[in-house]
Amino acid sequence: MHATDIETQFNPRRAVPNVDAHAARTQLLSQQARQRHEGIYNLRYGPGPLATLDVFKAAAAHAPVHVFLHGGYWRGRDKSDFSYLADALLPHGITTVVMNYDLCPQVELPAIVDQVAQGLAWVHEHAADWGADPSRYSASGHSAGAHLIAAVLARHASATVVPIGMPSSAMLISGVYELEPVLSISVNEEIRLRPDQVAAMSPMRHPPCLPVRLTVAVGGAETRGFIEQSERFAATCASHGADAHFINHEGCDHYTVMRHFESPEGALTRQVVRDLLPT
């Protein structure tokens, strides 16, 4: 693929118009959500400057817990942009955690994966402090956040049980799972991913097959690069024995797919509910 084509396929800012408008919209929704819901803000889970998270507690005791990781190509965005997930999950009685992590180029990508692994384990360890039930624990991430969760799970690719501290289900939204194309796009000037890091950082090459339920979601109006990576990753995980399935949200681009996570009735919300509160 020509470098220009790779840029178009894997840089959403080239493929989607008015990206800043999408960011402004979610920031407003999140500001409104923080006014509606009481939160515990900026809990520290590790030593990094951005190793903090926000917790929105469900009203009932022993609630399931869900943690979300934002996107931004490992170099941007903030947990405060995604407080609106509390609007979607709290009505279902799910304690909602929105996690930050250190960003490139201040740190390299392998260090971020280490940090996310620490954060996921910290949430599991401390869930009971918020009245939540750590035995009912799931995670999701969008774009870079999806990659980070997949990369952490890939470290346990040969495990036969869910490792202590890891979620028992994960929803991966519009992620990149094979990182070779990242070397050729302009944002790598900030990410600074090196060729020698690609293999270890590509979950496609280390598909999780442990008994974590995986939902790999993508927008039907995204570029073929993102759609094909999501299709391939779900299929690769399933071929290695994982409980993995692929969902295409027709008509959604890289940003509007997250609108399915804004309300209690959203398709992404319902998937989390099915994983945590099976009927």
N, C-alpha and C positions, 0 to 999 in steps of 0.2 A: 504494500500500500504506500502511495506517495505521501510525503510528510504533510502536505496540505490536507490530504484526505484524513490522515490520522488526527490532525488538529480538529477537523470538523467532527469526526466521529467521537472523540474522547474529551473534548473541551465543551461542556454545555453552554458556556457563554458565547461560543460561536454558533451553536445550533438553536438556541432559544432567545427570542427577542425580549427586551424589557426585564432582564434578570433582576436588576435592582428593584423593580416594582414588586417582584415576588418576595424579595427579602423585606421590603418595607411593610408588605401586607402581613407577613408572619410576625414581624416585630410588634405591630399594632395588636394583632390577636393575642400575642403573649403578654403584652402590657395589660390588656383587658383581663386575661386569665389570672394574672397575679393580683388583680384587684378583687376578683371573685373568690379565690382560693387562698387559704393560709398556707404559706410555705416555710420550709426550713432551708435557708439559703447558705450557699458557700461552705458546706461541710467539706473538710479536707480529708481526702483519702490517700494522699501520697505527698512526697516532697516537692514535686514540680510546681512552678508558679501557677499553672492552670489546673492542677490536680484537685479540683473541687466539684461539687455536685449540689443540686437542689432536690429537695424531697417534698412532695405533695401527698400528705397522708390521707388514706381512705378513712371514712368514719368508723367502719366496723373493725373490731379486733380480728387478728389473724388473717388479715387481707392478703391476697397474692400481691407480688411486687413485680414491677416492670421497669427496666432501665433503658433509656434511649440515648444514642450517640449521634450527634449532628454531623452533617457533611461540611463541605468547604475545601475539598481537595487537600486535606491535612494541613491547610495553611490559613484557614479563615473560619468565620462564624463563631457563635458563642451559644452556650446553653440557654441564655436568657431569650434567644430568638425562638425557642421551642417550648416555652412554658405552656403554650396552648394545648399540648398533649394532655394536660390535666383536665381540660374540658371534655376530652374524648374518653379518658380512662376512669376518672374518679366516679362518674355516674354508675359505672359497673362495679364499684367497690374495689378498684385496683390501685394500690399505692404506686405513685408515679415518680420515678427518679430520672432527672435529666443531667447528664454527665459532661463535663468539660475534659479536655486533655491538652497537653502542650502542643504547640504548632510549629511546623516548619517555617522558616529555616533555622529557628532557634534550637531545635532538636531535629535529629534524623528520624526517619520513619520507623526503623526497628525499635528505637527508644519509645515511640508512641505506642507501639503494640505491647511492649513491656508494661507501660503505664496503664493501658486499658485492661490488661489481664489483672493487674493489681486492683484497679477500680472495681471490676466485676466481682472479684473475690471479696473486696471490702464491703460492697453492697450486701452480698450474701451473709457475711459475718455480722453485719449491723442491722439487718432487716428487722429483727425482733425488737431493737431499740425503738422503732417507730410503730410497734404493734403489728408488724407484718409477719407473714409466714414464709420463711426462707425455703421451705420445701416446695413452694409454688412460685417459681422464679423464672422470668423470661426476659429477653432482651431484643431490642431492635436498633437498627441504624440506617441512616440514609446516606447514599453516595459514599464518601470516605468513611462514614460511620459504619456502613454495611461491610466495607472491606475490613475494618479494624476488628469487628466481631468475628468475621470469617477467619481472619489471620490468627486470632487467639484460639479459636476452636481447632484450627489446623494444627496447632502445636500438640493436640491430643488426638491426632488422626487415627491412631491405632488403638485407642482406649475402648474397652468393652462396656464401661459404665460411665455415666456423667461424672467428670472429675469434681471433687469437692470445691465449692465456690463458683462453679460455672452454671449458667442457666440451663434449664432442661428443654427450652425451646427458644428459637431465634427467628426473627423476621428480618430479612436482608432486602433493602429497598434500593434499587438502582445503583448497585455497587460495581466496582472494577475488581475482578478476581484474578486476572492475568495482567501483570504490571509492565510487561514489555512495551506496550504503546506509550506509557507515561514518559519514557525516556525521550520521546520525539515530540512532545507537546510543549507549548510555551510556558505553561505553569511550572514545568520542572526547573525553570530558572529560580523559583522560590523553594520548591520541594527538595531539589538537589538529590533526587534518587540516583544512585550509581548503578551501572550495569551489574556489578558484583553483588548487589543486594536484591536483584529482581527475583531470582529463583526462590530464596527463602521467604520473600514478602508476597509471593503469589499463591493464594489459597487454591487456585486451580491446580497447582502442581502437588498440593498436599491436601486432597479433599477430606474434610471431616467425615468419618464413618461411625463415630460414636453415637449412642442412642439419644442424640439431641434432635428434636423435630425442627426441620429447616423449611421455612417458606422463603422462596427467592422471588421477589416481586420486581416488576419493571413497568414503565409506562409504554403503552402501545405506540405513542407518537415520539418516543425517544429515537435516537440514532440507531442504526443497525449495530454499531459497535457495542453499545450498552445492552441492547436486546439480546444479541448473540452471546455475549459474555454471561448474561444471566441464565439464558437457556442452557448453555454448555455447563455452567457451574452446577445448576440443579441436577442435570443429567449425570454429570460426573460423580457428584456425591451419591446419588441414588445407585449408580452402577457399582459403587464401593460398599453398598449396604446401608447407606443412611436413609432415614425417613425424610426425604426431601421432595418438595414439589415446587413447580414453577407457576407463577400467576402473571398474566399480562393484563394490565389495566388499560383497556382500549381508550384511545383519545387523549391520554395524559402524556405530558412531556416530563422532563427530568425534575421539574419543580411542581407542576400541578398534580403529580401523582401523590404528593404529600397531603393534598386536600382530602384524601380518603382517610386521613388520620386526625381530622379536625373536630369530629363530632362523635357522639356515642354510636351513631348509625353508620359511620364510615366503613368501607370495606376493609381497610387495614386495621381499624379498631376491632372490627368483628373477628378478624383472624387472631389477634392477641387474646380476645375473650375466649375464643374456642380453645386455644392452647392452655389458658390458665383456668378456665371454668368450664370444663367439658360437661356436657349434659348426659 
